[in-house]
Amino acid sequence: MSAALPAEVRDLLAAILAAIDIPYPATVGDAVRHQEILAERVMHTTITLRQVLARQRTQFPADLSWETAYLREQLAIHPPTGYRTGPWPGKPVETAQQGTQGR
């Protein structure tokens, strides 16, 4: 049996995926910057998940819409930029993402 996810849960999951699904680095030299960005994004995702789960079954459950918006704000502060992606020699990740929705 399967049930549709509530819209707020689906939106939070989409934000989590956006946080961790960033373009791979093109070279070993790009891996350091990629890891720095990914670590920041994972940290903010972890904070959001901890907050949501800690408030489960409490008098004041988490506001998923607010938590999702806050996570997206943090991700915007730490965009996947400053390294190259794609097949060697790669191209700037900013160029590779043009025309995408960022989700």
C-alpha positions in Angstrom: 0.0 0.0 0.0 1.3 3.4 -0.9 0.1 6.8 0.0 0.9 10.2 -1.5 3.3 12.3 0.6 1.9 15.5 2.0 3.0 18.5 0.0 5.0 19.9 2.9 6.9 16.7 3.3 7.6 16.4 -0.4 8.8 20.0 -0.5 11.2 19.3 2.4 12.5 16.2 0.7 13.1 18.2 -2.5 15.1 20.8 -0.6 17.1 18.0 1.0 17.9 16.5 -2.3 18.8 19.9 -3.7 21.2 20.3 -0.8 23.2 17.1 -1.4 22.7 16.5 -5.2 25.3 19.0 -6.4 27.4 18.6 -9.5 30.5 16.3 -9.2 33.9 17.9 -9.5 35.7 17.6 -12.8 39.2 17.1 -11.4 40.9 16.2 -8.2 41.8 19.9 -7.8 38.1 20.8 -7.8 37.3 18.2 -5.2 38.4 20.3 -2.3 36.0 23.2 -3.1 33.2 20.7 -3.9 33.7 19.1 -0.5 33.7 22.4 1.3 30.4 23.4 -0.3 28.9 20.0 0.2 29.9 20.0 3.9 28.2 23.4 4.5 25.0 22.2 2.7 24.9 18.9 4.6 25.4 20.7 7.9 22.4 22.9 7.3 20.4 19.9 6.2 21.3 18.1 9.3 20.3 21.0 11.5 16.9 21.1 9.7 16.3 17.4 10.1 17.3 17.4 13.7 14.9 20.3 14.4 12.0 18.6 12.6 12.6 15.3 14.3 13.1 16.7 17.8 9.8 18.4 17.7 7.9 15.3 16.5 5.1 14.4 18.9 5.6 17.5 21.0 3.1 20.2 21.9 4.6 22.4 19.2 5.5 20.3 16.2 7.8 21.7 13.6 6.5 24.0 10.9 7.7 22.1 7.8 7.0 25.1 5.5 9.2 27.4 7.7 11.9 24.7 8.1 12.0 24.1 4.3 12.1 27.9 3.6 15.0 28.3 6.1 16.9 25.4 4.6 16.5 26.8 1.1 17.8 30.2 2.4 20.9 28.5 3.8 21.4 26.6 0.5 21.2 29.9 -1.4 24.0 31.3 0.8 26.2 28.2 -0.1 25.6 27.6 -3.8 27.6 25.0 -5.6 30.1 27.5 -7.2 33.8 28.0 -7.5 34.8 24.7 -9.1 34.7 22.9 -12.4 32.3 20.0 -13.3 31.7 17.7 -16.2 34.1 15.7 -18.3 37.7 16.7 -18.0 38.9 19.4 -18.2 35.4 20.5 -17.0 33.7 23.8 -17.1 32.7 26.2 -14.3 29.8 24.7 -12.3 28.0 28.0 -12.7 28.0 27.5 -16.5 26.9 23.9 -16.3 23.9 24.8 -14.2 22.5 27.6 -16.4 19.0 26.8 -17.5 18.3 24.5 -14.6 15.8 25.2 -11.8 18.3 24.5 -9.1 16.1 21.8 -7.6 
